[in-house]
């Protein structure tokens, strides 16, 4: 899986983290085993992931000190490491999760 911060104004990658799924359990009393590969995931089952994405100390901003970025996600197929396709993805096979604004002064 890949998590990205994209500079939407300049269409550029700002930060990324690619790794295997980082699944977590919301119920601390659930001691069941988590699937170790996405190929083991079950349809209609909700999986929660927690990741830490480090943002660079210096981000590109506009002359006004404001820029919009996007948090994006992609899922790689486990067999060939190619980005999986699904409805609603960009042509690069990523899903934009949320836009956010960074302001500097």
Secondary structure by P-SEA (a helix, b strand, c coil): ccccccccccccccccccccccccccccccccccccccccccccbbbbbbbbbbbccbbbbccccbbbbbbbbbbbcccccccccccccccccccccbbbbbbcc
